[in-house]
Amino acid sequence: MLKITFTVDEKCMIRIYNNIDRTDFINKLNEAIPHLEEPEIKEIAESIIIKLYQMTDSEYKYHYLNMDFDLDGMYDELLNSDIFDDDYDTLDDDSLDIFNDDLSNDTEV
């Protein structure tokens, strides 16, 4: 049996579609691909389809139900991916303070 793993980007797309049925998920991704404008998103969808064809329904179900979402690991993997421009790869403490201030202002009544 081939060990198939999903990238963070693929896991995010899988969760967005929230579809435990492998065949139905393949069909939905195939329907969506012509409408996806971003080449990177299209590549993620195509990569998922290839992997889905390489596994059985029960293997996909196992992956789907046991998909880990280690947020620290996801953050690190995303920062190392090509998705972000270099200007947005890191947040300094001042940026985080501004972000946290904005959040606290949004929750005040």
Short mmCIF file of the C-alpha atoms (twelve columns), coordinates in Angstrom:
data_MODEL
# 
_entry.id   MODEL 
# 
loop_
_atom_site.group_PDB 
_atom_site.id 
_atom_site.type_symbol 
_atom_site.label_atom_id 
_atom_site.label_alt_id 
_atom_site.label_comp_id 
_atom_site.label_asym_id 
_atom_site.label_seq_id 
_atom_site.Cartn_x 
_atom_site.Cartn_y 
_atom_site.Cartn_z 
_atom_site.pdbx_PDB_model_num 
ATOM 1   C CA . MET A 1   0.000   0.000  0.000   1 
ATOM 2   C CA . LEU A 2   1.314   3.441  -0.985  1 
ATOM 3   C CA . LYS A 3   1.675   5.939  1.869   1 
ATOM 4   C CA . ILE A 4   -0.196  9.025  0.727   1 
ATOM 5   C CA . THR A 5   -0.011  12.265 2.664   1 
ATOM 6   C CA . PHE A 6   -1.691  15.596 2.135   1 
ATOM 7   C CA . THR A 7   0.005   18.983 2.365   1 
ATOM 8   C CA . VAL A 8   -1.368  21.706 4.623   1 
ATOM 9   C CA . ASP A 9   -2.888  23.445 1.600   1 
ATOM 10  C CA . GLU A 10  -4.549  20.215 0.525   1 
ATOM 11  C CA . LYS A 11  -5.856  19.573 4.037   1 
ATOM 12  C CA . CYS A 12  -7.366  23.052 4.106   1 
ATOM 13  C CA . MET A 13  -9.131  22.505 0.783   1 
ATOM 14  C CA . ILE A 14  -10.363 19.099 1.943   1 
ATOM 15  C CA . ARG A 15  -11.824 20.689 5.073   1 
ATOM 16  C CA . ILE A 16  -13.397 23.510 3.085   1 
ATOM 17  C CA . TYR A 17  -15.239 21.008 0.897   1 
ATOM 18  C CA . ASN A 18  -16.031 18.922 3.995   1 
ATOM 19  C CA . ASN A 19  -16.804 15.843 1.941   1 
ATOM 20  C CA . ILE A 20  -16.145 12.378 3.371   1 
ATOM 21  C CA . ASP A 21  -17.247 10.621 0.151   1 
ATOM 22  C CA . ARG A 22  -14.140 10.192 -2.043  1 
ATOM 23  C CA . THR A 23  -15.933 9.785  -5.381  1 
ATOM 24  C CA . ASP A 24  -18.262 12.718 -4.747  1 
ATOM 25  C CA . PHE A 25  -15.294 14.850 -3.668  1 
ATOM 26  C CA . ILE A 26  -13.394 13.992 -6.875  1 
ATOM 27  C CA . ASN A 27  -16.461 14.999 -8.908  1 
ATOM 28  C CA . LYS A 28  -16.869 18.288 -7.031  1 
ATOM 29  C CA . LEU A 29  -13.194 19.167 -7.470  1 
ATOM 30  C CA . ASN A 30  -13.358 18.330 -11.197 1 
ATOM 31  C CA . GLU A 31  -16.408 20.585 -11.514 1 
ATOM 32  C CA . ALA A 32  -14.673 23.417 -9.656  1 
ATOM 33  C CA . ILE A 33  -11.303 23.374 -11.454 1 
ATOM 34  C CA . PRO A 34  -12.441 25.223 -14.617 1 
ATOM 35  C CA . HIS A 35  -13.794 28.031 -12.407 1 
ATOM 36  C CA . LEU A 36  -10.715 28.457 -10.200 1 
ATOM 37  C CA . GLU A 37  -8.873  31.623 -11.162 1 
ATOM 38  C CA . GLU A 38  -5.698  31.223 -9.096  1 
ATOM 39  C CA . PRO A 39  -3.207  28.784 -10.660 1 
ATOM 40  C CA . GLU A 40  -1.942  27.757 -7.204  1 
ATOM 41  C CA . ILE A 41  -5.447  26.805 -6.055  1 
ATOM 42  C CA . LYS A 42  -6.005  24.880 -9.280  1 
ATOM 43  C CA . GLU A 43  -2.747  22.973 -8.690  1 
ATOM 44  C CA . ILE A 44  -3.838  22.085 -5.147  1 
ATOM 45  C CA . ALA A 45  -7.178  20.749 -6.405  1 
ATOM 46  C CA . GLU A 46  -5.478  18.744 -9.155  1 
ATOM 47  C CA . SER A 47  -2.963  17.322 -6.677  1 
ATOM 48  C CA . ILE A 48  -5.777  16.222 -4.366  1 
ATOM 49  C CA . ILE A 49  -7.562  14.495 -7.249  1 
ATOM 50  C CA . ILE A 50  -4.429  12.565 -8.189  1 
ATOM 51  C CA . LYS A 51  -4.009  11.419 -4.583  1 
ATOM 52  C CA . LEU A 52  -7.688  10.507 -4.279  1 
ATOM 53  C CA . TYR A 53  -7.418  8.258  -7.332  1 
ATOM 54  C CA . GLN A 54  -4.470  6.501  -5.681  1 
ATOM 55  C CA . MET A 55  -6.453  5.493  -2.600  1 
ATOM 56  C CA . THR A 56  -9.529  3.477  -1.794  1 
ATOM 57  C CA . ASP A 57  -12.710 4.891  -0.277  1 
ATOM 58  C CA . SER A 58  -11.794 3.472  3.125   1 
ATOM 59  C CA . GLU A 59  -8.256  4.909  2.957   1 
ATOM 60  C CA . TYR A 60  -9.658  8.351  2.164   1 
ATOM 61  C CA . LYS A 61  -12.198 8.034  4.962   1 
ATOM 62  C CA . TYR A 62  -9.375  7.161  7.357   1 
ATOM 63  C CA . HIS A 63  -7.346  10.191 6.200   1 
ATOM 64  C CA . TYR A 64  -10.393 12.440 6.432   1 
ATOM 65  C CA . LEU A 65  -11.403 11.353 9.918   1 
ATOM 66  C CA . ASN A 66  -7.839  11.385 11.265  1 
ATOM 67  C CA . MET A 67  -6.608  14.536 9.598   1 
ATOM 68  C CA . ASP A 68  -4.521  16.455 12.086  1 
ATOM 69  C CA . PHE A 69  -4.562  20.193 12.203  1 
ATOM 70  C CA . ASP A 70  -1.447  21.016 14.170  1 
ATOM 71  C CA . LEU A 71  -1.749  24.808 13.986  1 
ATOM 72  C CA . ASP A 72  1.915   25.476 14.768  1 
ATOM 73  C CA . GLY A 73  3.009   22.972 12.167  1 
ATOM 74  C CA . MET A 74  0.548   24.409 9.653   1 
ATOM 75  C CA . TYR A 75  1.817   27.919 10.309  1 
ATOM 76  C CA . ASP A 76  5.435   26.834 9.815   1 
ATOM 77  C CA . GLU A 77  4.603   24.914 6.657   1 
ATOM 78  C CA . LEU A 78  2.620   27.819 5.225   1 
ATOM 79  C CA . LEU A 79  5.455   30.239 5.914   1 
ATOM 80  C CA . ASN A 80  7.827   27.938 4.066   1 
ATOM 81  C CA . SER A 81  5.474   27.576 1.104   1 
ATOM 82  C CA . ASP A 82  5.343   29.830 -1.953  1 
ATOM 83  C CA . ILE A 83  1.906   31.189 -1.074  1 
ATOM 84  C CA . PHE A 84  3.130   34.257 0.817   1 
ATOM 85  C CA . ASP A 85  5.170   37.086 -0.619  1 
ATOM 86  C CA . ASP A 86  8.407   37.767 1.218   1 
ATOM 87  C CA . ASP A 87  6.897   40.919 2.751   1 
ATOM 88  C CA . TYR A 88  4.328   38.845 4.637   1 
ATOM 89  C CA . ASP A 89  6.428   35.920 5.809   1 
ATOM 90  C CA . THR A 90  6.816   37.159 9.367   1 
ATOM 91  C CA . LEU A 91  4.937   39.192 11.893  1 
ATOM 92  C CA . ASP A 92  6.921   41.205 14.377  1 
ATOM 93  C CA . ASP A 93  5.731   41.921 17.916  1 
ATOM 94  C CA . ASP A 94  4.419   45.373 16.941  1 
ATOM 95  C CA . SER A 95  2.279   43.836 14.198  1 
ATOM 96  C CA . LEU A 96  0.870   41.313 16.639  1 
ATOM 97  C CA . ASP A 97  0.112   44.077 19.166  1 
ATOM 98  C CA . ILE A 98  -1.766  46.060 16.522  1 
ATOM 99  C CA . PHE A 99  -3.674  42.923 15.490  1 
ATOM 100 C CA . ASN A 100 -4.561  42.109 19.110  1 
ATOM 101 C CA . ASP A 101 -5.664  45.723 19.724  1 
ATOM 102 C CA . ASP A 102 -7.927  45.545 16.670  1 
ATOM 103 C CA . LEU A 103 -9.462  42.309 17.952  1 
ATOM 104 C CA . SER A 104 -10.114 43.715 21.408  1 
ATOM 105 C CA . ASN A 105 -11.713 46.861 19.910  1 
ATOM 106 C CA . ASP A 106 -14.004 44.719 17.777  1 
ATOM 107 C CA . THR A 107 -15.358 42.897 20.810  1 
ATOM 108 C CA . GLU A 108 -16.121 45.992 22.884  1 
ATOM 109 C CA . VAL A 109 -19.774 46.949 23.170  1 
# 
